[in-house]
Amino acid sequence: MLEDPSPEPIRRHLSWDPRHKPCIPTITVDGATAYHSLCSLLLHADELAAVDCTSPGETVTVIEFLMAICFASGTSPSSDKEWRSWIVDRHDLTSAADWLESQPEDSWDLFHPTTPLLQNSDLAEDLVESGTGTAQLVIEHAGDYAQHFDHHHLERHTPLPAADAFRATLTQHAYGPYGRARMPGKRLGPKVTNLAAGRLTGRIRILALGRTLGETLRLNLYPSHGPADFLNTSWTSDGFNRRTFKEKPKPRQPRSSADLHSTLGRSVLLRPGQGPDGQIVIEKVLIGAGELLELDPERHLQDAVFSTATNGARKPLWPSPSRALWQEAHALYGAVKDDRIGLYARLRSLPYERKGAGAPYQLWAVGLLTKQSLPVAWTHGTYPYAPGMAAHLYRASRRGSDIAEYIARHLKNAAIVAAETAFPAMRAADEASQVARLDARWMFWPSAEGPFHELLDEVVDRGPDDDDPVSEPLITYAQGLLTMAHTQLLQLLDTLPPNDRNHRARARAERLFDDAMSGNRAPAELRGEIARD
């Protein structure tokens, strides 16, 4: 364990307020980059194209927190009908900025001694004894809080700028993985070390994106439930009856929409200091257990797209290490097409209005891939949506995914045949590696994603007035994938040394693949025909 290079000093109170500090990276509608405070974000939301944080998850949690502020200030539509008028009329969000500006300073001080923003001051004594370096706070650095996988040692005292720490804390509350906290439970109770998975961990969070940050917020706001003033600014704020850590608590239902989107999924405490140039930085961090929520799918998971797992249970679409998000895009469009309530029903109700090239909206899907308690990578994808085109986009994405899967399956079959012919005496233990060296799927899947997005863009560009905006683009897409896959297969077969046996292996594999692509069981588009589905 690395030692703290300096003893615990006597500190004067430092103050840092994200309402007024430029702490959120953004992109303007003109393409410039700039940092904005929370108040500035809401005041100038329609002049900014997007929030642009260091990771997809961090961007999601900043938007979630802005939504919570809007709900807490009463800046949300009262009905689905009013929601539509907010979108069409570009309803102003300055009331949320005004409300935020009017809040007590003590509630928004990241380093307040008793009610620090987004934190639990009850951890103060434990922070002195058990606090670690700042890597623990950043999900991509912390790993499972015990192991480090990107060379950021948890005990290394690398100062973290206050703005970065603020955004990382938001991300911890929503996406922190389950596991064991690096702190004792002697003072607060043994359950403070039991870290539950965050509210968004284990599922795909879907946001509707507009052309500006203001439009994005309006698209994702909804008729709120519960009183407006339940915003979680600090664990020790008055008016909240928090769980204790003596025993496992019963999960509670969110009191309101503001409470839901600002839930403190972790107990966090940050120790501030000053950098060499006087800037405020974080020197030490301590993380323990936080709130446990009981979520109602219709009320609290309005963006979730439900899918059936292998055990038959229905659950929100989840991140998969073996299946790319774009292969599930049809599930998003299916929700817009069929859902009766929630985000997708509201999106379906929007009027169609052509506003230049491209889709007016995007569906952004974000998830955190984990291996047990270890975060591995963010997975995300953006898919175009235009009102009135849900059925067309559903058909294009479903058939596009089916075509790609069909090609990939037969690339594997071709590799098996080639390996069996080229290496007839291979041992069972070597079979997997010999097939893998000739399996073009590892080349095919990454290169298929671009054409898939081009397919969806082409469908949107043709518009709902086209009688069939899907069939021709699907044929073009399928033929392009076929050519690409055939080339990739030959590239790998060409790695076999030139001899009679390997020539036979190549010929058999190529013939098997070509026959599968032109056979009656192949998707019609691979034969240059229109599918009748």
Secondary structure as UniProt FT lines:
FT   TURN            18..20
FT   STRAND          24..28
FT   TURN            29..30
FT   STRAND          33..36
FT   HELIX           38..43
FT   HELIX           45..47
FT   STRAND          48..51
FT   HELIX           56..72
FT   TURN            73..74
FT   HELIX           80..89
FT   HELIX           94..102
FT   HELIX           105..108
FT   TURN            110..111
FT   TURN            117..118
FT   HELIX           121..123
FT   HELIX           124..130
FT   HELIX           134..136
FT   HELIX           139..142
FT   TURN            143..144
FT   TURN            154..155
FT   STRAND          160..161
FT   HELIX           162..175
FT   STRAND          179..180
FT   TURN            186..188
FT   HELIX           190..193
FT   STRAND          194..195
FT   TURN            199..202
FT   STRAND          205..209
FT   HELIX           213..220
FT   TURN            228..229
FT   TURN            235..236
FT   TURN            238..239
FT   HELIX           257..261
FT   STRAND          266..274
FT   TURN            276..277
FT   STRAND          280..289
FT   HELIX           297..300
FT   TURN            302..303
FT   STRAND          306..308
FT   TURN            310..311
FT   STRAND          314..316
FT   HELIX           325..328
FT   HELIX           329..338
FT   HELIX           343..348
FT   STRAND          361..371
FT   TURN            372..373
FT   STRAND          374..385
FT   TURN            387..388
FT   HELIX           390..422
FT   TURN            424..425
FT   HELIX           428..438
FT   HELIX           441..462
FT   TURN            464..465
FT   HELIX           471..493
FT   TURN            494..495
FT   HELIX           500..518
FT   TURN            520..521
FT   HELIX           524..527
//
